[in-house]
Each structure stands twice: as C-alpha cells, then as structure tokens.
C-alpha cells in the first residue's frame, strides 16, 4: 500500500477571513485610536472610538444603521444599558429636593433646546411631528461623554456633578418624549388616538417594574459582594443584561429601565457606590464596541446631505442650553462663569440619540430620510466637536486638574 504524502494529513487551509478577524481588527484600531487621542492630545477616548468607526465606514466597512445585524444591535443595547444604569446612579434625589432650581434648569434647558431645534428645522421646511421627534432625541446631552470626562480626566466640582445630573435627567426626558411622539404618530396612521397612551403606559409601567426588580437585585448582591472588585462588578453587568433581555422580550423600554434602576438604587444611599468605571473590562469592551458601531453606521453621502439641517439644529440646540443655564444657573448656586461652562459642557450628543432614532424608524417605518440624515450628521459632529467643547469647558471651570496623568484617570 503506497504511503500518503505528508501534506495530505494536514487540514485544508482557507485564506478567507471570517467575521471574527474583522471584528478583532476593528477593535484593535478603535482601542489604539482611543488611547492615542487621550495620551497625545488629552482628548477623551470616545473620540478615538467614534473616529475609528467613521474611518472604517469611509473605507467601505459601513454597517447600514437600519439593517444592523442582531448581534450588533444586541451589543448596542447592552452597552446603552450599562451606561444608563451608571449615569442613573449619579442622580441624587436629595440634592434635587434641596435645590429645586436644578429641576427647573434641567427641564428648561431640555425644553428650550427641543423647541429651538424644532423651530430651526421648521424654518428650513423640515418641521412637523417628525422634526419635533428629532429635536427631542437630540436635546439630551450624551451620558457616555459625561461619564468619560468625569472618569478619564478626574473631573470634580459643581460643573461636573451638574453635567452628570442634567445628562441623566435630559436622557429621561428624551426617552419619554420620543416614545410618546412615535406612538402618537403611529396611532394617527391607525386612527386610534388612545393607542398611543396605552402603548406608552405599558412600556413605561413595565420599565418601572423591571427597574425596581433590578435595583432590588443589585442591592441584595451588594450586601454579599464588594463591587470594588472586578469579579463582583461582572456579576452586576450580568444582572443588567438579564433584565435587559426581559425588557426586550416584553417590549418594555430598554432605555428607561436601566436609567430608572440606577436612580432607584442611588435613592437608597446618600453616597454613590464605588465600582470600576463601566463595571470593569466587560463593560469597557461594550463601550468601545458601541461607539465603533455608531461610527460605522454613518453613511458619508447621507452625512453630507444632512449637514445643513444638522448645523442649524446644533446651533439652535446650543443656544437653548446656554441661554437657560446662563439665566437659571446663578439661581441654583453657580457663578456666571460656571453657568456658561455648564451650558457648553452639555453640547455632546452620541449613542442615546442614535438609538432613539433607530427605534423611531423601526416603529414608524417612514421617518423622513432628510431628518434621519440630519440627525446622524449632528451625532457625528457633536460626538467629536461637542465632546471637545465640553472638555475645554470643564477645564476652564477648574474641574479638571492640570496635572492629570497622560493615560487618563482609571476608576
């Protein structure tokens, strides 16, 4: 019997790269860009993550925003749940009760940003309920950027704490407003006005119930584990993802649930819990993937066509936020300089607006492409320029120390 050649025993090699390779390369690129902008330019890592996604999209590796694969959308939802739980935990209800001007400031800056944004869109022929939904989605400041600035640059002070607070409250207002508007527009198609109220009542009621369960579970786990340990923090991420899965199955609000859960958990204690930022390595990877996916979902041709509307929307939004903060900031205990700095620090917009627009298009199916392009262009611009402006404002307010290490703060 003739002997088989030696190479015949080896497996057949395939030189076709699978999806894991491309995900790994994208993750390496995003991480390198994030670390580079932080160490060399003292910019937040999120700019590098978002920039990496935009570069990949420009090179032909775009992910169509409204055709995200199940896995990519699951990553987006999981990362948003971690972020919103973390920012919700920064809301101190006792502080709001002792200083009611904070509530007035939050509602005022969000409402005026929404109104002026809607009027700007209307002046350019893109108003209506769809334009109002876009303005409301963009009116909130990005929680991820607020957390990144506070954590990576060791920002401490009244401006930073209020930036975190207003980002959380503004996100809650945007979630509620966009949900109600999309439900109302959907109900108009079916001519059942009560359907909008019933749908939102179910989604919000379920979110409150799920949030209470999550807050109770985290509080119970906290009595048996130390969340400062990364292993225990991973358990916390697991709880958040379990509740997220439940809300997705029952069609409850996946954005409102973790935000309320963090708020309810903080209400049980005067001091915030101590845990690794983004709950350790697992949460950190989710954040990198989130901003990379947001960047990769941007269609460059669509961004160009939406730039004019986006610039008008950005200017109106910034004017509304800065105007209210300059007017009400001193009444809440800030100096004029701090009030201006806080107004500027609320400019970033990113992932939460992205998810709200995805959900609105999914529910309605006919959201005007002109407005969606404007929304995505605004996210790209504010995700980078707005974040840099917020970084500068916190530095001018004195909340960021001058001697921060080159590798940023590591919670």
Buried (B, 14 or more C-beta within 10 A) or exposed (E): EEEEEEEEEEEEEEEEEEEEEEBEEBBEBBBEBBBBBBBEEBBBBBBBBBBBBBBBBBEEEBBEBEEBEEEBBBBBBBBBBBBBBBBBBBBBEEEBEEBEBBBBBBBBBBBBBBBBBBBBBBEBEBBBBBBBBBBBBBBBBBBBBBBBBBBBBBBBBBBBBBBBBBBBBBBBBBBBBBBBBBBBBBBEEEEEEEBBEEBBEBBBEBBBBBBBBBBBBBBEBBEEBEBEEBEBBBBBBEBBBEBBBBBBEEEBBBBBBBBBBBBBBBBEEEEBBEBBBBBBEBBBBBBBBBBBBBBBBBBEEBBEBBBEBBBBBBEBBBBBBBBBBBBBBBBBEBEEEBBBBBBBBBBBBBBBBBBBBBBBBEBBEEBBEBBBBBBBBBBBBBBBBBBBBBBBBBBBBBBBEEEBEEEBBEB
